């Protein structure tokens, strides 16, 4: 049995990707992958991406800012992890810096303090102080917080 594959005209692809980008901010890499998944040829991909840019459906700076705000506020990610994730999505250095400016220093410190104390409280069953330090440090570095902040906080919480 041969399974038929849906094909799209250029106009259908434009409309479909307009809806895809209107639902949530996307980066160029996600849009290009979506078009490849739709089996569009490279020339058509360029045309559709050009159309999306022209009509402001696709805006990398807006995406980077929204991504940084969202991951920081909802997932409590630190700047290191946000930077790494944006680089994986092919975001330019300029847009990356602009996105990180969305995070205010006072709020950043407050979230870090809250997160570290919460995790420390969850480790109350751990009796070995060195394992407790390691678990706390691993958790915070995985979440993307800077190493100097993490180790300073670990020494403070687990003397």
C-alpha positions as CSV (number, residue, x, y, z in Angstrom):
1,X,0.0,0.0,0.0
2,X,1.3,3.4,-0.9
3,X,0.5,6.2,1.5
4,X,-0.2,9.5,-0.1
5,X,1.8,12.5,1.2
6,X,0.0,15.9,1.5
7,X,1.5,18.5,-0.7
8,X,1.0,22.3,-0.4
9,X,0.9,25.1,-2.9
10,X,2.9,28.2,-2.1
11,X,-0.3,30.1,-1.0
12,X,-1.4,27.2,1.3
13,X,2.0,27.0,2.9
14,X,2.0,30.8,3.5
15,X,-1.4,30.6,5.2
16,X,-0.5,27.6,7.2
17,X,2.8,29.2,8.4
18,X,1.0,32.5,9.1
19,X,-1.2,30.6,11.5
20,X,1.7,28.7,13.0
21,X,3.6,32.0,13.7
22,X,0.5,33.9,14.9
23,X,-0.2,31.2,17.5
24,X,3.2,31.6,19.2
25,X,6.4,33.5,18.3
26,X,8.8,31.3,16.4
27,X,12.4,31.5,15.4
28,X,13.7,31.1,11.8
29,X,15.0,27.6,12.5
30,X,11.6,26.3,13.7
31,X,9.8,27.8,10.7
32,X,12.3,26.4,8.2
33,X,12.0,22.9,9.9
34,X,8.2,23.1,9.7
35,X,8.5,23.9,6.0
36,X,10.9,21.0,5.4
37,X,8.5,18.7,7.2
38,X,5.8,19.9,4.8
39,X,8.1,18.8,2.0
40,X,8.6,22.3,0.5
41,X,11.5,22.8,-1.8
42,X,14.3,25.2,-0.7
43,X,13.2,28.0,-3.1
44,X,9.7,27.9,-1.7
45,X,11.0,27.9,1.9
46,X,12.9,31.1,1.1
47,X,9.8,32.7,-0.5
48,X,7.5,31.8,2.5
49,X,10.1,33.0,5.1
50,X,10.5,36.2,3.2
51,X,6.7,36.7,3.2
52,X,6.5,36.0,7.0
53,X,9.3,38.5,7.7
54,X,7.7,41.1,5.4
55,X,4.3,40.8,7.2
56,X,5.9,40.7,10.7
57,X,4.7,37.1,11.4
58,X,8.4,36.2,12.0
59,X,10.5,38.5,14.1
60,X,13.6,37.0,15.7
61,X,14.1,39.8,18.2
62,X,10.5,39.5,19.4
63,X,10.9,35.7,19.7
64,X,14.2,36.0,21.7
65,X,12.7,38.5,24.1
66,X,9.5,36.4,24.6
67,X,11.6,33.2,25.0
68,X,13.9,34.7,27.7
69,X,11.0,36.3,29.6
70,X,8.9,33.1,29.5
71,X,11.7,30.6,30.5
72,X,12.9,32.9,33.3
73,X,9.4,33.6,34.7
74,X,7.8,30.2,34.3
75,X,10.7,27.7,34.5
76,X,13.1,29.7,36.6
77,X,15.9,29.3,34.2
78,X,19.1,31.3,34.7
79,X,20.9,33.4,32.0
80,X,23.3,30.6,31.2
81,X,20.6,28.1,30.1
82,X,18.6,30.8,28.3
83,X,21.7,31.8,26.4
84,X,22.5,28.2,25.5
85,X,18.9,27.4,24.3
86,X,18.8,30.6,22.2
87,X,22.2,29.8,20.6
88,X,20.8,26.3,19.7
89,X,18.0,28.0,17.9
90,X,20.4,30.1,15.8
91,X,19.7,33.5,17.4
92,X,22.2,36.2,16.7
93,X,24.5,37.6,19.4
94,X,22.7,41.0,19.2
95,X,19.2,39.5,19.7
96,X,20.6,37.3,22.5
97,X,21.9,40.4,24.4
98,X,18.6,42.2,23.8
99,X,16.7,39.2,25.1
100,X,18.7,39.0,28.3
101,X,18.0,42.7,29.0
102,X,14.4,41.6,29.5
103,X,15.4,40.1,32.9
104,X,15.9,42.7,35.6
105,X,18.7,42.1,38.1
106,X,16.6,42.5,41.2
107,X,14.0,40.0,39.9
108,X,16.9,37.7,38.9
109,X,18.4,37.7,42.4
110,X,15.0,37.3,44.0
111,X,14.1,34.2,41.9
112,X,17.5,32.7,42.5
113,X,17.2,33.1,46.2
114,X,13.7,31.6,46.2
115,X,14.7,28.7,44.0
116,X,17.8,27.8,46.0
117,X,16.1,28.0,49.3
118,X,13.2,25.9,48.0
119,X,15.6,23.2,46.7
120,X,17.6,23.3,49.9
121,X,14.4,22.6,51.8
122,X,13.6,19.6,49.6
123,X,17.0,18.1,50.4
124,X,16.3,17.9,54.2
125,X,16.4,14.1,54.1
126,X,20.0,14.1,52.9
127,X,22.3,13.7,55.9
128,X,25.7,13.9,54.2
129,X,26.6,17.6,53.8
130,X,28.8,16.9,50.8
131,X,26.1,15.1,48.9
132,X,23.6,17.8,49.9
133,X,26.0,20.4,48.5
134,X,26.5,18.5,45.3
135,X,22.8,17.9,44.7
136,X,22.0,21.6,45.3
137,X,24.8,22.8,43.1
138,X,23.9,20.3,40.3
139,X,20.2,21.4,40.4
140,X,21.0,25.1,40.2
141,X,23.7,24.7,37.4
142,X,21.3,22.5,35.4
143,X,18.7,25.3,35.6
144,X,21.3,27.6,34.1
145,X,22.4,29.7,37.0
146,X,26.0,31.1,36.9
147,X,28.6,29.0,38.7
148,X,29.9,31.7,41.0
149,X,26.4,32.5,42.2
150,X,25.7,28.8,42.7
151,X,28.8,27.9,44.7
152,X,28.5,31.0,46.8
153,X,24.9,30.1,47.7
154,X,25.8,26.4,48.3
155,X,28.5,27.4,50.8
156,X,26.0,29.8,52.5
157,X,23.2,27.2,52.8
158,X,25.2,24.1,53.6
159,X,28.1,25.3,55.8
